[in-house]
C-alpha cells in the first residue's frame, strides 16, 4: 500500500525488518496463516502492514479494533509516522479484516486449524518460491500446500537460471492447442523443468497431463481453498499430480470459494513462481493474457504459441506477439532458450556429427562435385568446382582418407556421407 509505505520511516518494534520473530517461528507462521483468512489475495495494505511490524503485531492491532477504535500503541513507531488520512484509511481496512474473525475456527482465540494432508509454507521456509518476493506488498502471506512444493525452483541460488515455466491458455481450447500444450509440457518436464499452471479445463489440464506423462514435476496453483480444489471434475488429475511428486498450491485459506477476483489474483502467483510464462492458446479476452501481463510487469520472459490466423482461439497469442509483449515459441527447445540455463535440465543434444563435418570447406566443395556413379579426373573436377588443380588433388586425398571418395582406374567417385 503506497500510502502506508510512504509513511513508514523504519519498521516499528517487532517489525520484520527490525528484529522480528523469524518467519518460520510458530507464532509468525500461525499469524500469517490467519491473515490468509482475514485479507483478500493481493491486499497490498495488509502486505505493507505486515512487512512493517510483523504478522503477529499486525494481527494483534486488528484484534484491538472495537467501538473505541484501534490501539495504535500496538504498532509502535509506525503509528507516529502515519498521517491522519493514512490512519483513517488503515482503520477502515482493519474494520473489514476484523469482520472476518468470526469465520475463524476458535472464535476470539483466533486458532486456525490446518486440515490433514495440507501444510503451510511462509517466507523464509526452504520451500518458499523466492520469485513471489518480487510481488512486494502484494506477496502472499503464506502458501497452503498439498504435496511437495519444489524448493525455490524459479530462482536457484547458484544463478544457473530459472527452472519453472508457466504454461497457460484458454479453457475453451482447440485440439491443436491441447496437443501443443501437452507436447510443450512433456518436453519441459522431461528436462527437469517444473511445469506450473492453474488446473483449469483446456490448456491448463493439458499442460499438467503432459508433464505427468513425462514423469516430471508439475504444480497446480488454485484460486480457492485447496481442501476443495476447483474444478471438481479434476480431482483425479490433482491426485495424480500429488502422487507424482508435484503439488497443489494456493494462498487462500481452506474453505475459500474460487471467486472471479481470486482467479485474477491467482494469475500473479503463476507468473511470479515461474521463470517464464508461455501462452499456448488464448482468445482475444482470455484470462491467460492476465498471467502474461503479470509476468511482463515482473520482467519475466513471455512466450506465445502462434496459431492459424483464422482461429479466434489464437487471437490473444497473436495480440501478444503483435504488441511485442511476447516472443514466438513453437517447441520446448525454444522455451528453454526463452528462460536460459536450467537446474538439472539436460540441454538439447547437438545434432549427430556427419562425416563431412570433419573436412575443410574446399574438400566439401570437391565432394559435392563428385558423382556417385561416374568417375571423373581431377582436371574435370577442378573445372566444375572452380578450384585450382593442386587444391583439388589435396582435397581428393583428404576425402579418400575420410572414406568419402574412392579412386579407380577411370577416376574419382564419391561415397555417400
C-alpha positions in Angstrom: 0.0 0.0 0.0 1.8 3.1 -1.2 0.4 5.5 1.4 1.4 3.2 4.3 4.8 2.5 2.8 5.5 6.2 2.3 4.5 7.0 5.9 6.9 4.4 7.4 10.4 5.8 8.2 11.5 2.5 9.7 9.8 -0.7 10.9 8.4 -0.4 14.4 9.3 -2.7 17.3 8.8 -6.3 16.4 8.7 -5.4 12.6 10.1 -7.9 10.1 12.8 -5.5 9.1 14.0 -4.9 12.6 14.4 -7.9 14.8 11.1 -9.5 14.2 10.4 -13.1 15.1 11.7 -15.4 12.4 9.1 -16.1 9.7 9.3 -19.8 10.4 8.5 -19.4 14.2 5.3 -21.0 15.3 3.6 -17.6 16.2 4.6 -16.0 13.0 3.5 -19.0 10.9 0.1 -19.1 12.7 -0.3 -15.3 12.2 0.4 -15.5 8.5 -2.0 -18.4 8.1 -4.7 -16.4 9.8 -4.0 -13.4 7.6 -4.8 -15.6 4.6 -8.4 -15.7 6.0 -8.7 -12.0 7.1 -7.4 -10.4 3.9 -8.1 -11.0 0.2 -5.3 -12.2 -2.1 -3.2 -9.3 -3.3 -4.2 -7.0 -0.5 -1.3 -4.5 -0.5 -2.4 -2.7 2.6 -2.2 -5.9 4.6 1.1 -6.8 3.0 2.6 -3.4 3.8 1.4 -3.5 7.4 2.9 -7.0 7.9 6.2 -6.0 6.3 6.4 -3.0 8.6 5.5 -4.5 12.0 5.3 -8.3 11.5 2.3 -10.6 11.0 1.8 -11.1 14.8 1.9 -7.5 15.7 -0.4 -6.6 12.8 -2.8 -9.3 13.9 -2.9 -8.0 17.4 -3.6 -4.5 16.2 -6.5 -5.7 14.1 -8.0 -7.5 17.0 -7.9 -4.3 19.0 -10.4 -2.7 16.7 -13.6 -2.0 18.6 -16.1 0.7 19.5 -13.2 2.9 20.7 -11.0 2.4 17.7 -7.8 0.5 17.3 -5.0 0.6 19.8 -2.3 2.4 17.9 0.3 1.8 20.6 0.5 -1.8 19.3 2.1 -0.6 16.1 5.0 1.1 18.0 6.9 3.6 15.9 4.8 3.0 12.8 1.8 4.9 14.3 3.8 8.1 14.8 4.7 8.2 11.1 1.1 7.9 9.8 -0.9 11.0 8.8 -4.5 11.4 10.0 -5.7 10.4 6.5 -3.5 7.3 6.5 -4.7 6.3 9.9 -8.3 6.7 8.8 -7.8 4.6 5.6 -6.0 1.9 7.6 -8.7 1.8 10.2 -11.3 1.2 7.6 -9.4 -1.7 6.3 -8.9 -3.0 9.8 -12.6 -3.0 10.3 -13.0 -5.1 7.2 -10.3 -7.5 8.3 -11.8 -7.7 11.8 -15.2 -8.6 10.5 -13.8 -11.9 9.3 -12.7 -13.1 12.7 -16.0 -15.0 13.2 -15.1 -17.2 10.2 -12.0 -18.5 12.0 -12.4 -21.7 13.9 -11.7 -21.0 17.5 -13.5 -17.7 17.6 -11.8 -14.9 19.6 -8.8 -17.1 20.3 -8.0 -17.0 16.6 -6.9 -20.5 16.2 -6.7 -21.8 12.6 -6.7 -25.5 12.2 -4.6 -26.9 9.3 -6.6 -29.6 7.6 -5.0 -33.0 7.4 -2.8 -33.5 4.4 -2.1 -29.8 4.0 0.8 -27.7 5.2 1.7 -24.0 5.4 4.7 -22.5 3.7 5.8 -19.0 4.7 8.6 -16.6 3.6 11.9 -18.0 4.9 10.9 -21.6 4.6 13.1 -23.8 2.3 10.0 -24.5 0.1 9.1 -20.8 -0.3 9.3 -19.8 -4.0 11.5 -16.7 -3.8 10.1 -15.4 -7.1 7.0 -14.5 -5.0 9.0 -11.9 -3.2 9.1 -9.8 -6.4 5.4 -9.1 -5.8 6.3 -6.7 -3.0 3.4 -5.8 -0.8 1.2 -8.0 -2.9 3.2 -11.1 -1.9 1.0 -13.8 -0.4 1.2 -14.0 3.4 1.6 -17.8 3.1 1.0 -20.7 0.8 -1.3 -23.6 1.6 0.2 -26.7 0.0 -0.8 -30.2 -0.6 2.1 -32.3 -1.9 5.7 -31.4 -2.4 6.4 -27.8 -3.5 9.9 -28.0 -5.0 12.1 -25.5 -3.2 12.9 -22.2 -4.9 12.8 -23.6 -8.5 12.1 -20.2 -10.1 15.3 -18.5 -8.7 18.0 -21.0 -7.9 20.8 -19.8 -5.6 23.6 -20.9 -8.0 22.4 -18.4 -10.6 22.1 -21.1 -13.2 18.7 -19.7 -14.3 15.0 -20.4 -13.7 13.8 -24.0 -13.5 10.0 -23.4 -13.6 7.8 -22.4 -16.6 4.2 -21.5 -16.6 2.1 -22.9 -19.4 -1.4 -21.2 -19.6 -4.2 -20.8 -22.0 -7.9 -20.8 -22.7 -10.3 -23.3 -21.1 -12.2 -23.5 -24.4 -9.2 -24.6 -26.4 -8.9 -26.4 -29.7 -7.4 -29.8 -30.3 -4.4 -28.0 -31.7 -3.9 -26.0 -28.5 -4.4 -29.1 -26.4 -1.8 -31.1 -28.3 0.8 -28.3 -28.3 0.3 -27.6 -24.6 0.8 -31.3 -23.8 3.9 -31.5 -26.0 5.5 -28.4 -24.6 4.9 -29.6 -21.0 6.2 -33.1 -21.8 9.3 -31.7 -23.4 10.0 -29.3 -20.4 9.2 -31.9 -17.7 11.5 -34.4 -19.4 14.3 -31.9 -18.9 13.5 -31.5 -15.2 11.6 -28.2 -15.5 8.7 -27.6 -13.1 5.5 -27.0 -15.2 3.2 -24.5 -13.4 -0.4 -23.9 -14.4 -3.8 -23.3 -12.9 -5.5 -26.7 -13.1 -8.4 -25.5 -15.2 -10.0 -27.2 -18.2 -8.3 -26.8 -21.5 -4.7 -25.8 -21.8 -4.0 -26.0 -18.1 -5.1 -29.6 -17.8 -3.2 -30.5 -21.0 0.0 -29.0 -19.5 -0.4 -30.9 -16.2 -1.1 -34.2 -18.1 1.8 -33.6 -20.4 4.2 -33.1 -17.5 2.9 -36.2 -15.8 3.3 -38.3 -18.9 7.0 -37.3 -19.0 7.4 -38.3 -15.3 8.2 -34.8 -14.4 7.0 -32.4 -11.7 4.1 -30.0 -12.0 2.4 -27.5 -9.7 -1.3 -26.6 -9.7 -2.0 -23.0 -8.5 -5.6 -22.7 -7.3 -7.8 -19.7 -6.8 -9.7 -21.1 -3.8 -9.0 -23.3 -0.9 -7.0 -26.4 -1.8 -9.1 -28.6 0.5 -11.8 -28.4 -2.1 -10.0 -27.8 -5.4 -11.7 -26.4 -8.4 -12.8 -27.7 -10.8 -14.2 -30.8 -9.0 -14.0 -32.8 -12.2 -10.2 -32.7 -12.0 -9.9 -34.3 -8.6 -8.4 -37.4 -10.1 -5.9 -35.3 -12.0 -5.0 -33.4 -8.9 -4.5 -36.6 -7.0 -2.1 -37.8 -9.8 -0.2 -34.5 -9.6 0.5 -35.0 -5.8 1.2 -38.8 -6.3 3.8 -37.9 -8.9 5.7 -35.6 -6.5 4.0 -32.3 -7.5 1.8 -30.0 -5.5 -1.4 -28.2 -5.2 -0.8 -24.6 -4.1 -3.0 -21.7 -3.1 -2.8 -18.5 -1.0 -6.4 -18.5 0.1 -7.2 -20.4 3.3 -9.0 -23.8 3.2 -12.7 -23.3 2.5 -12.3 -20.2 0.4 -14.5 -20.0 -2.6 -12.8 -19.6 -6.0 -14.3 -16.2 -6.9 -13.5 -14.4 -10.2 -11.4 -11.8 -8.4 -9.4 -14.6 -6.8 -8.8 -16.2 -10.2 -7.3 -12.9 -11.4 -5.1 -12.6 -8.3 -4.1 -16.2 -8.7 -2.6 -15.4 -12.1 0.1 -13.2 -10.5 1.2 -16.2 -8.4 1.6 -18.3 -11.5 3.7 -15.6 -13.2 5.8 -14.9 -10.1 6.5 -18.6 -9.3 7.8 -19.2 -12.8 10.9 -18.1 -14.6 8.9 -17.6 -17.8 5.3 -17.7 -18.9 4.1 -19.2 -22.2 0.6 -18.6 -23.5 -0.3 -21.7 -25.6 -3.7 -20.7 -27.0 -5.8 -17.8 -25.9 -8.8 -15.8 -27.3 -8.7 -12.0 -27.5 -10.0 -11.6 -24.0 -8.7 -14.7 -22.4 -7.7 -14.7 -18.7 -4.4 -16.2 -19.7 -3.4 -12.8 -21.0 -3.6 -11.5 -17.5 -0.9 -14.0 -16.5 1.2 -12.9 -19.4 0.9 -9.2 -18.4 1.8 -10.1 -14.8 4.9 -11.9 -16.0 5.9 -8.9 -18.2 5.4 -6.5 -15.2 7.7 -8.7 -13.2 10.3 -8.6 -16.0 9.8 -12.3 -16.7 10.1 -13.6 -20.3 6.8 -14.2 -22.0 6.3 -16.6 -25.0 3.3 -17.2 -27.2 2.5 -20.1 -29.5 1.1 -18.9 -32.9 -2.0 -20.5 -34.4 -3.9 -20.2 -37.6 -4.7 -16.6 -38.4 -8.3 -17.6 -38.9 -8.6 -19.1 -35.4 -10.3 -16.9 -32.8 -8.8 -19.2 -30.2 -5.3 -17.9 -31.0 -6.2 -14.2 -31.4 -4.8 -13.5 -27.9 -1.5 -15.1 -28.7 -1.2 -13.1 -31.9 -2.1 -10.0 -29.9 0.8 -10.6 -27.5 3.2 -11.1 -30.4 2.0 -8.0 -32.3 2.2 -5.8 -29.2 5.8 -7.0 -28.5 4.8 -8.4 -25.1 5.8 -12.0 -26.1 8.2 -13.8 -28.4 7.2 -16.7 -30.7 7.8 -20.2 -29.3 6.8 -23.4 -31.0 8.5 -26.2 -29.1 10.2 -27.0 -25.8 13.7 -26.1 -27.1 12.5 -22.6 -27.9 11.0 -22.3 -24.4 14.4 -23.3 -23.0 16.0 -20.6 -25.0 13.5 -18.2 -23.5 14.3 -19.0 -19.9 18.0 -19.7 -20.2 20.1 -22.4 -18.5 18.2 -24.6 -16.1 19.0 -26.6 -13.0 19.1 -30.3 -13.7 17.8 -29.7 -17.2 19.5 -31.7 -19.9 20.4 -29.3 -22.7 19.4 -30.2 -26.1 21.9 -32.5 -27.6 23.8 -31.2 -30.6 22.9 -32.9 -33.9 24.9 -36.0 -34.6 28.1 -35.3 -36.4 28.2 -36.1 -40.1 31.3 -37.3 -41.9 31.6 -34.1 -43.9 31.7 -32.0 -40.7 35.3 -33.2 -40.2 36.7 -32.0 -43.5 37.6 -28.4 -44.6 35.4 -26.3 -46.8 37.4 -26.9 -50.1 37.1 -30.6 -49.6 33.3 -30.4 -49.0 33.1 -28.4 -52.3 35.0 -31.1 -54.1 32.8 -33.8 -52.6 29.7 -32.0 -53.9 31.1 -32.1 -57.4 31.9 -35.8 -57.4 29.4 -38.3 -58.8 28.4 -41.5 -57.0 28.4 -43.4 -60.3 30.6 -41.7 -63.0 34.3 -41.3 -62.2 36.0 -38.0 -63.1 39.6 -36.9 -63.5 41.0 -34.2 -61.2 41.2 -31.7 -64.1 37.5 -32.1 -64.8 36.6 -31.8 -61.2 38.7 -28.5 -60.9 36.7 -27.0 -63.8 33.4 -27.9 -62.2 34.1 -26.6 -58.7 36.3 -23.6 -59.7 39.3 -24.6 -57.6 42.9 -25.0 -58.7 44.2 -28.4 -59.7 46.6 -28.6 -56.7 43.8 -27.8 -54.3 41.6 -30.4 -55.9 44.2 -33.1 -55.6 44.8 -32.3 -52.0 41.1 -32.3 -51.2 40.7 -35.7 -53.0 43.4 -37.1 -50.8 41.7 -35.9 -47.7 38.3 -37.2 -48.8 39.9 -40.6 -49.6 41.3 -40.8 -46.1 37.9 -39.9 -44.6 36.3 -42.6 -46.6 34.3 -40.1 -48.6 35.9 -40.6 -52.0 37.2 -43.6 -53.9 39.8 -43.7 -56.7 39.7 -46.2 -59.6 41.4 -46.5 -63.0 38.7 -44.4 -64.5 39.0 -41.6 -62.0 37.4 -40.4 -58.7 33.9 -41.1 -57.4 32.1 -40.0 -54.3 31.0 -42.2 -51.4 27.8 -41.3 -49.5 28.5 -39.1 -46.5 
